[in-house]
Amino acid sequence: MPMQKDEDNGSEKDGSRSDEYCCYCYQGGKFIDPGISLEEMIEFCSQKMDEIGVMPYDEARKMNERFMPSLKRWGR
């Protein structure tokens, strides 16, 4: 998710802002849903981005399919 405002970022264990993960998947230094698959996360984030008006679902889906596999979380 594009993190344009501080509140878009997730948080680390010490309460500081995470520069890597958004507030919808990472809080308090932990992933909110550690068992979610990459495909499920792509779908969740694409829907959320559309819902909150970041970008239309189809555009968000394409971006997430390109970007998310490169995140450290997915070990690629």
PDB file of N, CA, C, O and CB in Angstrom:
ATOM      1  N   MET A   1       0.839  -1.181   0.000  1.00  0.00           N
ATOM      2  CA  MET A   1       0.000   0.000   0.000  1.00  0.00           C
ATOM      3  C   MET A   1       0.878   1.237   0.000  1.00  0.00           C
ATOM      4  O   MET A   1       1.834   1.314   0.772  1.00  0.00           O
ATOM      5  CB  MET A   1      -0.951   0.002   1.209  1.00  0.00           C
ATOM      6  N   PRO A   2       0.577   2.187  -0.836  1.00  0.00           N
ATOM      7  CA  PRO A   2       1.333   3.440  -0.777  1.00  0.00           C
ATOM      8  C   PRO A   2       1.113   4.095   0.587  1.00  0.00           C
ATOM      9  O   PRO A   2      -0.026   4.283   1.015  1.00  0.00           O
ATOM     10  CB  PRO A   2       0.908   4.407  -1.930  1.00  0.00           C
ATOM     11  N   MET A   3       2.187   4.433   1.251  1.00  0.00           N
ATOM     12  CA  MET A   3       2.092   5.024   2.584  1.00  0.00           C
ATOM     13  C   MET A   3       2.421   6.507   2.463  1.00  0.00           C
ATOM     14  O   MET A   3       3.581   6.917   2.493  1.00  0.00           O
ATOM     15  CB  MET A   3       3.054   4.310   3.601  1.00  0.00           C
ATOM     16  N   GLN A   4       1.366   7.287   2.327  1.00  0.00           N
ATOM     17  CA  GLN A   4       1.517   8.709   2.066  1.00  0.00           C
ATOM     18  C   GLN A   4       1.437   9.553   3.326  1.00  0.00           C
ATOM     19  O   GLN A   4       1.959  10.668   3.358  1.00  0.00           O
ATOM     20  CB  GLN A   4       0.474   9.159   1.096  1.00  0.00           C
ATOM     21  N   LYS A   5       0.787   9.034   4.371  1.00  0.00           N
ATOM     22  CA  LYS A   5       0.658   9.740   5.649  1.00  0.00           C
ATOM     23  C   LYS A   5       1.239   8.842   6.737  1.00  0.00           C
ATOM     24  O   LYS A   5       1.269   7.621   6.586  1.00  0.00           O
ATOM     25  CB  LYS A   5      -0.847  10.112   5.959  1.00  0.00           C
ATOM     26  N   ASP A   6       1.697   9.440   7.826  1.00  0.00           N
ATOM     27  CA  ASP A   6       2.280   8.646   8.908  1.00  0.00           C
ATOM     28  C   ASP A   6       1.347   7.554   9.397  1.00  0.00           C
ATOM     29  O   ASP A   6       1.795   6.453   9.715  1.00  0.00           O
ATOM     30  CB  ASP A   6       2.653   9.541  10.062  1.00  0.00           C
ATOM     31  N   GLU A   7       0.052   7.846   9.461  1.00  0.00           N
ATOM     32  CA  GLU A   7      -0.887   6.850   9.974  1.00  0.00           C
ATOM     33  C   GLU A   7      -1.088   5.659   9.032  1.00  0.00           C
ATOM     34  O   GLU A   7      -1.694   4.661   9.422  1.00  0.00           O
ATOM     35  CB  GLU A   7      -2.214   7.504  10.240  1.00  0.00           C
ATOM     36  N   ASP A   8      -0.589   5.755   7.802  1.00  0.00           N
ATOM     37  CA  ASP A   8      -0.650   4.626   6.866  1.00  0.00           C
ATOM     38  C   ASP A   8       0.367   3.547   7.228  1.00  0.00           C
ATOM     39  O   ASP A   8       0.175   2.376   6.901  1.00  0.00           O
ATOM     40  CB  ASP A   8      -0.409   5.110   5.431  1.00  0.00           C
ATOM     41  N   ASN A   9       1.440   3.936   7.896  1.00  0.00           N
ATOM     42  CA  ASN A   9       2.512   3.002   8.237  1.00  0.00           C
ATOM     43  C   ASN A   9       2.117   2.138   9.422  1.00  0.00           C
ATOM     44  O   ASN A   9       1.382   2.572  10.308  1.00  0.00           O
ATOM     45  CB  ASN A   9       3.807   3.756   8.545  1.00  0.00           C
ATOM     46  N   GLY A  10       2.618   0.907   9.425  1.00  0.00           N
ATOM     47  CA  GLY A  10       2.467   0.050  10.579  1.00  0.00           C
ATOM     48  C   GLY A  10       3.386   0.542  11.686  1.00  0.00           C
ATOM     49  O   GLY A  10       4.054   1.567  11.546  1.00  0.00           O
ATOM     50  N   SER A  11       3.413  -0.204  12.791  1.00  0.00           N
ATOM     51  CA  SER A  11       4.246   0.212  13.916  1.00  0.00           C
ATOM     52  C   SER A  11       5.166  -0.917  14.358  1.00  0.00           C
ATOM     53  O   SER A  11       4.847  -2.098  14.224  1.00  0.00           O
ATOM     54  CB  SER A  11       3.375   0.669  15.087  1.00  0.00           C
ATOM     55  N   GLU A  12       6.313  -0.520  14.888  1.00  0.00           N
ATOM     56  CA  GLU A  12       7.272  -1.471  15.431  1.00  0.00           C
ATOM     57  C   GLU A  12       6.918  -1.757  16.890  1.00  0.00           C
ATOM     58  O   GLU A  12       6.028  -1.118  17.452  1.00  0.00           O
ATOM     59  CB  GLU A  12       8.725  -0.929  15.307  1.00  0.00           C
ATOM     60  N   LYS A  13       7.607  -2.708  17.498  1.00  0.00           N
ATOM     61  CA  LYS A  13       7.337  -3.114  18.877  1.00  0.00           C
ATOM     62  C   LYS A  13       7.446  -1.938  19.842  1.00  0.00           C
ATOM     63  O   LYS A  13       6.682  -1.851  20.803  1.00  0.00           O
ATOM     64  CB  LYS A  13       8.298  -4.221  19.297  1.00  0.00           C
ATOM     65  N   ASP A  14       8.390  -1.035  19.593  1.00  0.00           N
ATOM     66  CA  ASP A  14       8.588   0.118  20.473  1.00  0.00           C
ATOM     67  C   ASP A  14       7.633   1.279  20.165  1.00  0.00           C
ATOM     68  O   ASP A  14       7.724   2.345  20.774  1.00  0.00           O
ATOM     69  CB  ASP A  14      10.019   0.599  20.364  1.00  0.00           C
ATOM     70  N   GLY A  15       6.722   1.061  19.217  1.00  0.00           N
ATOM     71  CA  GLY A  15       5.746   2.087  18.853  1.00  0.00           C
ATOM     72  C   GLY A  15       6.189   2.993  17.725  1.00  0.00           C
ATOM     73  O   GLY A  15       5.407   3.809  17.236  1.00  0.00           O
ATOM     74  N   SER A  16       7.444   2.856  17.308  1.00  0.00           N
ATOM     75  CA  SER A  16       7.918   3.680  16.196  1.00  0.00           C
ATOM     76  C   SER A  16       7.285   3.219  14.888  1.00  0.00           C
ATOM     77  O   SER A  16       6.754   2.113  14.790  1.00  0.00           O
ATOM     78  CB  SER A  16       9.456   3.625  16.095  1.00  0.00           C
ATOM     79  N   ARG A  17       7.352   4.080  13.901  1.00  0.00           N
ATOM     80  CA  ARG A  17       6.740   3.829  12.604  1.00  0.00           C
ATOM     81  C   ARG A  17       7.553   2.803  11.810  1.00  0.00           C
ATOM     82  O   ARG A  17       8.783   2.854  11.793  1.00  0.00           O
ATOM     83  CB  ARG A  17       6.612   5.139  11.811  1.00  0.00           C
ATOM     84  N   SER A  18       6.866   1.887  11.166  1.00  0.00           N
ATOM     85  CA  SER A  18       7.503   0.938  10.259  1.00  0.00           C
ATOM     86  C   SER A  18       7.584   1.583   8.884  1.00  0.00           C
ATOM     87  O   SER A  18       6.581   2.073   8.365  1.00  0.00           O
ATOM     88  CB  SER A  18       6.720  -0.417  10.204  1.00  0.00           C
ATOM     89  N   ASP A  19       8.759   1.585   8.301  1.00  0.00           N
ATOM     90  CA  ASP A  19       8.912   2.113   6.949  1.00  0.00           C
ATOM     91  C   ASP A  19       8.677   1.043   5.894  1.00  0.00           C
ATOM     92  O   ASP A  19       8.635   1.334   4.699  1.00  0.00           O
ATOM     93  CB  ASP A  19      10.294   2.712   6.773  1.00  0.00           C
ATOM     94  N   GLU A  20       8.524  -0.200   6.345  1.00  0.00           N
ATOM     95  CA  GLU A  20       8.385  -1.314   5.418  1.00  0.00           C
ATOM     96  C   GLU A  20       6.952  -1.805   5.220  1.00  0.00           C
ATOM     97  O   GLU A  20       6.588  -2.248   4.131  1.00  0.00           O
ATOM     98  CB  GLU A  20       9.218  -2.439   5.887  1.00  0.00           C
ATOM     99  N   TYR A  21       6.140  -1.725   6.279  1.00  0.00           N
ATOM    100  CA  TYR A  21       4.818  -2.336   6.236  1.00  0.00           C
ATOM    101  C   TYR A  21       3.724  -1.357   6.648  1.00  0.00           C
ATOM    102  O   TYR A  21       3.953  -0.455   7.454  1.00  0.00           O
ATOM    103  CB  TYR A  21       4.781  -3.558   7.133  1.00  0.00           C
ATOM    104  N   CYS A  22       2.540  -1.545   6.090  1.00  0.00           N
ATOM    105  CA  CYS A  22       1.417  -0.635   6.362  1.00  0.00           C
ATOM    106  C   CYS A  22       0.654  -1.035   7.624  1.00  0.00           C
ATOM    107  O   CYS A  22       0.856  -2.111   8.188  1.00  0.00           O
ATOM    108  CB  CYS A  22       0.457  -0.606   5.167  1.00  0.00           C
ATOM    109  N   CYS A  23      -0.215  -0.143   8.038  1.00  0.00           N
ATOM    110  CA  CYS A  23      -0.995  -0.329   9.271  1.00  0.00           C
ATOM    111  C   CYS A  23      -2.006  -1.461   9.169  1.00  0.00           C
ATOM    112  O   CYS A  23      -2.485  -1.944  10.195  1.00  0.00           O
ATOM    113  CB  CYS A  23      -1.714   0.950   9.623  1.00  0.00           C
ATOM    114  N   TYR A  24      -2.341  -1.891   7.970  1.00  0.00           N
ATOM    115  CA  TYR A  24      -3.341  -2.944   7.806  1.00  0.00           C
ATOM    116  C   TYR A  24      -2.757  -4.343   7.942  1.00  0.00           C
ATOM    117  O   TYR A  24      -3.501  -5.316   8.060  1.00  0.00           O
ATOM    118  CB  TYR A  24      -4.009  -2.808   6.465  1.00  0.00           C
ATOM    119  N   CYS A  25      -1.419  -4.454   7.926  1.00  0.00           N
ATOM    120  CA  CYS A  25      -0.833  -5.789   8.050  1.00  0.00           C
ATOM    121  C   CYS A  25       0.208  -5.893   9.162  1.00  0.00           C
ATOM    122  O   CYS A  25       0.613  -7.003   9.510  1.00  0.00           O
ATOM    123  CB  CYS A  25      -0.206  -6.186   6.746  1.00  0.00           C
ATOM    124  N   TYR A  26       0.652  -4.773   9.728  1.00  0.00           N
ATOM    125  CA  TYR A  26       1.755  -4.823  10.692  1.00  0.00           C
ATOM    126  C   TYR A  26       1.542  -3.827  11.816  1.00  0.00           C
ATOM    127  O   TYR A  26       1.468  -2.621  11.578  1.00  0.00           O
ATOM    128  CB  TYR A  26       3.089  -4.548   9.997  1.00  0.00           C
ATOM    129  N   GLN A  27       1.442  -4.326  13.041  1.00  0.00           N
ATOM    130  CA  GLN A  27       1.259  -3.451  14.208  1.00  0.00           C
ATOM    131  C   GLN A  27       2.009  -4.039  15.398  1.00  0.00           C
ATOM    132  O   GLN A  27       1.999  -5.248  15.626  1.00  0.00           O
ATOM    133  CB  GLN A  27      -0.256  -3.272  14.547  1.00  0.00           C
ATOM    134  N   GLY A  28       2.652  -3.161  16.141  1.00  0.00           N
ATOM    135  CA  GLY A  28       3.378  -3.598  17.333  1.00  0.00           C
ATOM    136  C   GLY A  28       4.515  -4.545  17.054  1.00  0.00           C
ATOM    137  O   GLY A  28       4.865  -5.373  17.895  1.00  0.00           O
ATOM    138  N   GLY A  29       5.105  -4.425  15.856  1.00  0.00           N
ATOM    139  CA  GLY A  29       6.235  -5.280  15.497  1.00  0.00           C
ATOM    140  C   GLY A  29       5.850  -6.676  15.053  1.00  0.00           C
ATOM    141  O   GLY A  29       6.706  -7.554  14.941  1.00  0.00           O
ATOM    142  N   LYS A  30       4.558  -6.890  14.796  1.00  0.00           N
ATOM    143  CA  LYS A  30       4.087  -8.216  14.376  1.00  0.00           C
ATOM    144  C   LYS A  30       3.109  -8.085  13.218  1.00  0.00           C
ATOM    145  O   LYS A  30       2.413  -7.079  13.076  1.00  0.00           O
ATOM    146  CB  LYS A  30       3.421  -8.961  15.556  1.00  0.00           C
ATOM    147  N   PHE A  31       3.075  -9.121  12.400  1.00  0.00           N
ATOM    148  CA  PHE A  31       2.076  -9.172  11.345  1.00  0.00           C
ATOM    149  C   PHE A  31       0.728  -9.492  11.969  1.00  0.00           C
ATOM    150  O   PHE A  31       0.632 -10.368  12.829  1.00  0.00           O
ATOM    151  CB  PHE A  31       2.452 -10.220  10.262  1.00  0.00           C
ATOM    152  N   ILE A  32      -0.294  -8.799  11.549  1.00  0.00           N
ATOM    153  CA  ILE A  32      -1.636  -8.979  12.093  1.00  0.00           C
ATOM    154  C   ILE A  32      -2.151 -10.382  11.798  1.00  0.00           C
ATOM    155  O   ILE A  32      -2.787 -11.002  12.650  1.00  0.00           O
ATOM    156  CB  ILE A  32      -2.595  -7.928  11.519  1.00  0.00           C
ATOM    157  N   ASP A  33      -1.885 -10.877  10.613  1.00  0.00           N
ATOM    158  CA  ASP A  33      -2.325 -12.219  10.223  1.00  0.00           C
ATOM    159  C   ASP A  33      -1.108 -12.981   9.702  1.00  0.00           C
ATOM    160  O   ASP A  33      -0.886 -13.043   8.493  1.00  0.00           O
ATOM    161  CB  ASP A  33      -3.469 -12.160   9.136  1.00  0.00           C
ATOM    162  N   PRO A  34      -0.316 -13.562  10.610  1.00  0.00           N
ATOM    163  CA  PRO A  34       0.930 -14.205  10.180  1.00  0.00           C
ATOM    164  C   PRO A  34       0.738 -15.416   9.272  1.00  0.00           C
ATOM    165  O   PRO A  34       1.676 -15.818   8.585  1.00  0.00           O
ATOM    166  CB  PRO A  34       1.707 -14.623  11.378  1.00  0.00           C
ATOM    167  N   GLY A  35      -0.458 -16.006   9.254  1.00  0.00           N
ATOM    168  CA  GLY A  35      -0.693 -17.189   8.434  1.00  0.00           C
ATOM    169  C   GLY A  35      -1.229 -16.905   7.042  1.00  0.00           C
ATOM    170  O   GLY A  35      -1.456 -17.834   6.268  1.00  0.00           O
ATOM    171  N   ILE A  36      -1.434 -15.639   6.713  1.00  0.00           N
ATOM    172  CA  ILE A  36      -2.005 -15.299   5.409  1.00  0.00           C
ATOM    173  C   ILE A  36      -1.000 -15.609   4.288  1.00  0.00           C
ATOM    174  O   ILE A  36       0.200 -15.387   4.444  1.00  0.00           O
ATOM    175  CB  ILE A  36      -2.415 -13.803   5.371  1.00  0.00           C
ATOM    176  N   SER A  37      -1.494 -16.112   3.183  1.00  0.00           N
ATOM    177  CA  SER A  37      -0.623 -16.407   2.040  1.00  0.00           C
ATOM    178  C   SER A  37      -0.378 -15.132   1.229  1.00  0.00           C
ATOM    179  O   SER A  37      -1.088 -14.138   1.382  1.00  0.00           O
ATOM    180  CB  SER A  37      -1.249 -17.512   1.141  1.00  0.00           C
ATOM    181  N   LEU A  38       0.613 -15.178   0.387  1.00  0.00           N
ATOM    182  CA  LEU A  38       0.909 -14.041  -0.489  1.00  0.00           C
ATOM    183  C   LEU A  38      -0.311 -13.702  -1.340  1.00  0.00           C
ATOM    184  O   LEU A  38      -0.671 -12.531  -1.456  1.00  0.00           O
ATOM    185  CB  LEU A  38       2.127 -14.348  -1.393  1.00  0.00           C
ATOM    186  N   GLU A  39      -0.944 -14.692  -1.927  1.00  0.00           N
ATOM    187  CA  GLU A  39      -2.120 -14.455  -2.767  1.00  0.00           C
ATOM    188  C   GLU A  39      -3.257 -13.831  -1.954  1.00  0.00           C
ATOM    189  O   GLU A  39      -3.925 -12.909  -2.423  1.00  0.00           O
ATOM    190  CB  GLU A  39      -2.591 -15.771  -3.414  1.00  0.00           C
ATOM    191  N   GLU A  40      -3.473 -14.326  -0.758  1.00  0.00           N
ATOM    192  CA  GLU A  40      -4.513 -13.761   0.099  1.00  0.00           C
ATOM    193  C   GLU A  40      -4.195 -12.310   0.471  1.00  0.00           C
ATOM    194  O   GLU A  40      -5.094 -11.472   0.536  1.00  0.00           O
ATOM    195  CB  GLU A  40      -4.675 -14.609   1.368  1.00  0.00           C
ATOM    196  N   MET A  41      -2.920 -12.018   0.716  1.00  0.00           N
ATOM    197  CA  MET A  41      -2.523 -10.652   1.069  1.00  0.00           C
ATOM    198  C   MET A  41      -2.690  -9.718  -0.127  1.00  0.00           C
ATOM    199  O   MET A  41      -3.118  -8.576   0.038  1.00  0.00           O
ATOM    200  CB  MET A  41      -1.063 -10.623   1.569  1.00  0.00           C
ATOM    201  N   ILE A  42      -2.363 -10.181  -1.307  1.00  0.00           N
ATOM    202  CA  ILE A  42      -2.561  -9.369  -2.513  1.00  0.00           C
ATOM    203  C   ILE A  42      -4.039  -9.021  -2.655  1.00  0.00           C
ATOM    204  O   ILE A  42      -4.386  -7.874  -2.937  1.00  0.00           O
ATOM    205  CB  ILE A  42      -2.052 -10.118  -3.779  1.00  0.00           C
ATOM    206  N   GLU A  43      -4.893  -9.995  -2.463  1.00  0.00           N
ATOM    207  CA  GLU A  43      -6.339  -9.768  -2.577  1.00  0.00           C
ATOM    208  C   GLU A  43      -6.824  -8.814  -1.489  1.00  0.00           C
ATOM    209  O   GLU A  43      -7.550  -7.864  -1.780  1.00  0.00           O
ATOM    210  CB  GLU A  43      -7.104 -11.104  -2.490  1.00  0.00           C
ATOM    211  N   PHE A  44      -6.432  -9.056  -0.244  1.00  0.00           N
ATOM    212  CA  PHE A  44      -6.847  -8.210   0.869  1.00  0.00           C
ATOM    213  C   PHE A  44      -6.434  -6.758   0.636  1.00  0.00           C
ATOM    214  O   PHE A  44      -7.248  -5.845   0.771  1.00  0.00           O
ATOM    215  CB  PHE A  44      -6.249  -8.725   2.181  1.00  0.00           C
ATOM    216  N   CYS A  45      -5.170  -6.552   0.288  1.00  0.00           N
ATOM    217  CA  CYS A  45      -4.665  -5.187   0.112  1.00  0.00           C
ATOM    218  C   CYS A  45      -5.306  -4.496  -1.092  1.00  0.00           C
ATOM    219  O   CYS A  45      -5.590  -3.300  -1.042  1.00  0.00           O
ATOM    220  CB  CYS A  45      -3.145  -5.205  -0.051  1.00  0.00           C
ATOM    221  N   SER A  46      -5.529  -5.231  -2.150  1.00  0.00           N
ATOM    222  CA  SER A  46      -6.161  -4.649  -3.339  1.00  0.00           C
ATOM    223  C   SER A  46      -7.573  -4.182  -3.013  1.00  0.00           C
ATOM    224  O   SER A  46      -7.981  -3.095  -3.420  1.00  0.00           O
ATOM    225  CB  SER A  46      -6.190  -5.669  -4.496  1.00  0.00           C
ATOM    226  N   GLN A  47      -8.315  -5.002  -2.281  1.00  0.00           N
ATOM    227  CA  GLN A  47      -9.666  -4.617  -1.875  1.00  0.00           C
ATOM    228  C   GLN A  47      -9.636  -3.415  -0.943  1.00  0.00           C
ATOM    229  O   GLN A  47     -10.430  -2.486  -1.094  1.00  0.00           O
ATOM    230  CB  GLN A  47     -10.376  -5.788  -1.194  1.00  0.00           C
ATOM    231  N   LYS A  48      -8.717  -3.430   0.022  1.00  0.00           N
ATOM    232  CA  LYS A  48      -8.617  -2.331   0.992  1.00  0.00           C
ATOM    233  C   LYS A  48      -8.246  -1.032   0.291  1.00  0.00           C
ATOM    234  O   LYS A  48      -8.803   0.019   0.609  1.00  0.00           O
ATOM    235  CB  LYS A  48      -7.577  -2.660   2.084  1.00  0.00           C
ATOM    236  N   MET A  49      -7.316  -1.086  -0.655  1.00  0.00           N
ATOM    237  CA  MET A  49      -6.897   0.116  -1.376  1.00  0.00           C
ATOM    238  C   MET A  49      -8.058   0.701  -2.168  1.00  0.00           C
ATOM    239  O   MET A  49      -8.210   1.921  -2.241  1.00  0.00           O
ATOM    240  CB  MET A  49      -5.722  -0.201  -2.313  1.00  0.00           C
ATOM    241  N   ASP A  50      -8.875  -0.161  -2.760  1.00  0.00           N
ATOM    242  CA  ASP A  50     -10.062   0.297  -3.479  1.00  0.00           C
ATOM    243  C   ASP A  50     -11.073   0.890  -2.497  1.00  0.00           C
ATOM    244  O   ASP A  50     -11.636   1.956  -2.746  1.00  0.00           O
ATOM    245  CB  ASP A  50     -10.701  -0.867  -4.277  1.00  0.00           C
ATOM    246  N   GLU A  51     -11.296   0.198  -1.384  1.00  0.00           N
ATOM    247  CA  GLU A  51     -12.277   0.616  -0.380  1.00  0.00           C
ATOM    248  C   GLU A  51     -11.966   1.998   0.215  1.00  0.00           C
ATOM    249  O   GLU A  51     -12.873   2.804   0.425  1.00  0.00           O
ATOM    250  CB  GLU A  51     -12.340  -0.416   0.733  1.00  0.00           C
ATOM    251  N   ILE A  52     -10.694   2.263   0.483  1.00  0.00           N
ATOM    252  CA  ILE A  52     -10.353   3.545   1.108  1.00  0.00           C
ATOM    253  C   ILE A  52     -10.005   4.627   0.087  1.00  0.00           C
ATOM    254  O   ILE A  52      -9.651   5.747   0.456  1.00  0.00           O
ATOM    255  CB  ILE A  52      -9.191   3.358   2.060  1.00  0.00           C
ATOM    256  N   GLY A  53     -10.108   4.284  -1.200  1.00  0.00           N
ATOM    257  CA  GLY A  53      -9.948   5.280  -2.247  1.00  0.00           C
ATOM    258  C   GLY A  53      -8.528   5.572  -2.689  1.00  0.00           C
ATOM    259  O   GLY A  53      -8.268   6.611  -3.295  1.00  0.00           O
ATOM    260  N   VAL A  54      -7.594   4.657  -2.390  1.00  0.00           N
ATOM    261  CA  VAL A  54      -6.213   4.856  -2.830  1.00  0.00           C
ATOM    262  C   VAL A  54      -6.121   4.729  -4.344  1.00  0.00           C
ATOM    263  O   VAL A  54      -5.497   5.554  -5.012  1.00  0.00           O
ATOM    264  CB  VAL A  54      -5.270   3.844  -2.147  1.00  0.00           C
ATOM    265  N   MET A  55      -6.753   3.679  -4.879  1.00  0.00           N
ATOM    266  CA  MET A  55      -6.814   3.468  -6.327  1.00  0.00           C
ATOM    267  C   MET A  55      -7.843   2.389  -6.614  1.00  0.00           C
ATOM    268  O   MET A  55      -8.193   1.619  -5.720  1.00  0.00           O
ATOM    269  CB  MET A  55      -5.417   3.072  -6.906  1.00  0.00           C
ATOM    270  N   PRO A  56      -8.335   2.318  -7.847  1.00  0.00           N
ATOM    271  CA  PRO A  56      -9.323   1.284  -8.197  1.00  0.00           C
ATOM    272  C   PRO A  56      -8.740  -0.122  -8.019  1.00  0.00           C
ATOM    273  O   PRO A  56      -7.532  -0.329  -8.141  1.00  0.00           O
ATOM    274  CB  PRO A  56      -9.804   1.474  -9.654  1.00  0.00           C
ATOM    275  N   TYR A  57      -9.616  -1.076  -7.729  1.00  0.00           N
ATOM    276  CA  TYR A  57      -9.205  -2.448  -7.459  1.00  0.00           C
ATOM    277  C   TYR A  57      -8.268  -3.016  -8.525  1.00  0.00           C
ATOM    278  O   TYR A  57      -7.204  -3.535  -8.188  1.00  0.00           O
ATOM    279  CB  TYR A  57     -10.420  -3.324  -7.342  1.00  0.00           C
ATOM    280  N   ASP A  58      -8.641  -2.929  -9.798  1.00  0.00           N
ATOM    281  CA  ASP A  58      -7.828  -3.548 -10.857  1.00  0.00           C
ATOM    282  C   ASP A  58      -6.417  -2.971 -10.894  1.00  0.00           C
ATOM    283  O   ASP A  58      -5.448  -3.708 -11.076  1.00  0.00           O
ATOM    284  CB  ASP A  58      -8.498  -3.358 -12.220  1.00  0.00           C
ATOM    285  N   GLU A  59      -6.300  -1.670 -10.723  1.00  0.00           N
ATOM    286  CA  GLU A  59      -4.993  -1.011 -10.703  1.00  0.00           C
ATOM    287  C   GLU A  59      -4.191  -1.447  -9.466  1.00  0.00           C
ATOM    288  O   GLU A  59      -2.997  -1.730  -9.562  1.00  0.00           O
ATOM    289  CB  GLU A  59      -5.164   0.532 -10.720  1.00  0.00           C
ATOM    290  N   ALA A  60      -4.853  -1.496  -8.321  1.00  0.00           N
ATOM    291  CA  ALA A  60      -4.203  -1.924  -7.084  1.00  0.00           C
ATOM    292  C   ALA A  60      -3.735  -3.372  -7.201  1.00  0.00           C
ATOM    293  O   ALA A  60      -2.631  -3.710  -6.773  1.00  0.00           O
ATOM    294  CB  ALA A  60      -5.159  -1.765  -5.886  1.00  0.00           C
ATOM    295  N   ARG A  61      -4.566  -4.211  -7.772  1.00  0.00           N
ATOM    296  CA  ARG A  61      -4.217  -5.632  -7.926  1.00  0.00           C
ATOM    297  C   ARG A  61      -2.954  -5.796  -8.764  1.00  0.00           C
ATOM    298  O   ARG A  61      -2.053  -6.546  -8.388  1.00  0.00           O
ATOM    299  CB  ARG A  61      -5.382  -6.408  -8.573  1.00  0.00           C
ATOM    300  N   LYS A  62      -2.883  -5.105  -9.887  1.00  0.00           N
ATOM    301  CA  LYS A  62      -1.697  -5.185 -10.754  1.00  0.00           C
ATOM    302  C   LYS A  62      -0.451  -4.711 -10.021  1.00  0.00           C
ATOM    303  O   LYS A  62       0.600  -5.346 -10.105  1.00  0.00           O
ATOM    304  CB  LYS A  62      -1.903  -4.350 -12.030  1.00  0.00           C
ATOM    305  N   MET A  63      -0.563  -3.598  -9.301  1.00  0.00           N
ATOM    306  CA  MET A  63       0.580  -3.077  -8.559  1.00  0.00           C
ATOM    307  C   MET A  63       1.011  -4.062  -7.470  1.00  0.00           C
ATOM    308  O   MET A  63       2.201  -4.333  -7.313  1.00  0.00           O
ATOM    309  CB  MET A  63       0.239  -1.709  -7.939  1.00  0.00           C
ATOM    310  N   ASN A  64       0.046  -4.594  -6.722  1.00  0.00           N
ATOM    311  CA  ASN A  64       0.368  -5.526  -5.643  1.00  0.00           C
ATOM    312  C   ASN A  64       0.980  -6.824  -6.155  1.00  0.00           C
ATOM    313  O   ASN A  64       1.860  -7.387  -5.504  1.00  0.00           O
ATOM    314  CB  ASN A  64      -0.874  -5.834  -4.840  1.00  0.00           C
ATOM    315  N   GLU A  65       0.534  -7.301  -7.297  1.00  0.00           N
ATOM    316  CA  GLU A  65       1.115  -8.518  -7.880  1.00  0.00           C
ATOM    317  C   GLU A  65       2.577  -8.313  -8.262  1.00  0.00           C
ATOM    318  O   GLU A  65       3.370  -9.253  -8.219  1.00  0.00           O
ATOM    319  CB  GLU A  65       0.314  -8.953  -9.110  1.00  0.00           C
ATOM    320  N   ARG A  66       2.933  -7.091  -8.636  1.00  0.00           N
ATOM    321  CA  ARG A  66       4.330  -6.783  -8.983  1.00  0.00           C
ATOM    322  C   ARG A  66       5.178  -6.533  -7.733  1.00  0.00           C
ATOM    323  O   ARG A  66       6.313  -7.002  -7.646  1.00  0.00           O
ATOM    324  CB  ARG A  66       4.391  -5.554  -9.908  1.00  0.00           C
ATOM    325  N   PHE A  67       4.624  -5.794  -6.768  1.00  0.00           N
ATOM    326  CA  PHE A  67       5.396  -5.310  -5.636  1.00  0.00           C
ATOM    327  C   PHE A  67       5.492  -6.284  -4.459  1.00  0.00           C
ATOM    328  O   PHE A  67       6.577  -6.492  -3.917  1.00  0.00           O
ATOM    329  CB  PHE A  67       4.808  -4.041  -5.165  1.00  0.00           C
ATOM    330  N   MET A  68       4.396  -6.864  -4.071  1.00  0.00           N
ATOM    331  CA  MET A  68       4.370  -7.656  -2.838  1.00  0.00           C
ATOM    332  C   MET A  68       5.334  -8.835  -2.800  1.00  0.00           C
ATOM    333  O   MET A  68       5.928  -9.085  -1.752  1.00  0.00           O
ATOM    334  CB  MET A  68       3.005  -8.163  -2.622  1.00  0.00           C
ATOM    335  N   PRO A  69       5.515  -9.566  -3.889  1.00  0.00           N
ATOM    336  CA  PRO A  69       6.464 -10.683  -3.808  1.00  0.00           C
ATOM    337  C   PRO A  69       7.886 -10.250  -3.455  1.00  0.00           C
ATOM    338  O   PRO A  69       8.685 -11.074  -3.012  1.00  0.00           O
ATOM    339  CB  PRO A  69       6.484 -11.425  -5.119  1.00  0.00           C
ATOM    340  N   SER A  70       8.210  -8.982  -3.643  1.00  0.00           N
ATOM    341  CA  SER A  70       9.562  -8.506  -3.346  1.00  0.00           C
ATOM    342  C   SER A  70       9.758  -8.117  -1.878  1.00  0.00           C
ATOM    343  O   SER A  70      10.883  -7.842  -1.460  1.00  0.00           O
ATOM    344  CB  SER A  70       9.884  -7.323  -4.224  1.00  0.00           C
ATOM    345  N   LEU A  71       8.671  -8.090  -1.089  1.00  0.00           N
ATOM    346  CA  LEU A  71       8.783  -7.724   0.318  1.00  0.00           C
ATOM    347  C   LEU A  71       9.523  -8.810   1.100  1.00  0.00           C
ATOM    348  O   LEU A  71       9.393 -10.001   0.821  1.00  0.00           O
ATOM    349  CB  LEU A  71       7.390  -7.483   0.923  1.00  0.00           C
ATOM    350  N   LYS A  72      10.293  -8.369   2.075  1.00  0.00           N
ATOM    351  CA  LYS A  72      11.061  -9.282   2.929  1.00  0.00           C
ATOM    352  C   LYS A  72      10.146 -10.334   3.569  1.00  0.00           C
ATOM    353  O   LYS A  72      10.572 -11.466   3.801  1.00  0.00           O
ATOM    354  CB  LYS A  72      11.811  -8.491   4.025  1.00  0.00           C
ATOM    355  N   ARG A  73       8.922  -9.973   3.849  1.00  0.00           N
ATOM    356  CA  ARG A  73       7.989 -10.914   4.481  1.00  0.00           C
ATOM    357  C   ARG A  73       7.863 -12.213   3.693  1.00  0.00           C
ATOM    358  O   ARG A  73       7.724 -13.286   4.280  1.00  0.00           O
ATOM    359  CB  ARG A  73       6.618 -10.273   4.629  1.00  0.00           C
ATOM    360  N   TRP A  74       7.910 -12.122   2.397  1.00  0.00           N
ATOM    361  CA  TRP A  74       7.679 -13.306   1.568  1.00  0.00           C
ATOM    362  C   TRP A  74       8.981 -14.010   1.209  1.00  0.00           C
ATOM    363  O   TRP A  74       8.965 -14.996   0.472  1.00  0.00           O
ATOM    364  CB  TRP A  74       6.937 -12.921   0.297  1.00  0.00           C
ATOM    365  N   GLY A  75      10.096 -13.523   1.714  1.00  0.00           N
ATOM    366  CA  GLY A  75      11.383 -14.204   1.554  1.00  0.00           C
ATOM    367  C   GLY A  75      11.882 -14.337   0.138  1.00  0.00           C
ATOM    368  O   GLY A  75      12.530 -15.321  -0.218  1.00  0.00           O
ATOM    369  N   ARG A  76      11.575 -13.335  -0.670  1.00  0.00           N
ATOM    370  CA  ARG A  76      12.013 -13.401  -2.074  1.00  0.00           C
ATOM    371  C   ARG A  76      12.915 -12.254  -2.400  1.00  0.00           C
ATOM    372  O   ARG A  76      13.383 -12.140  -3.532  1.00  0.00           O
ATOM    373  CB  ARG A  76      10.825 -13.403  -3.023  1.00  0.00           C
TER     374      ARG A  76
END
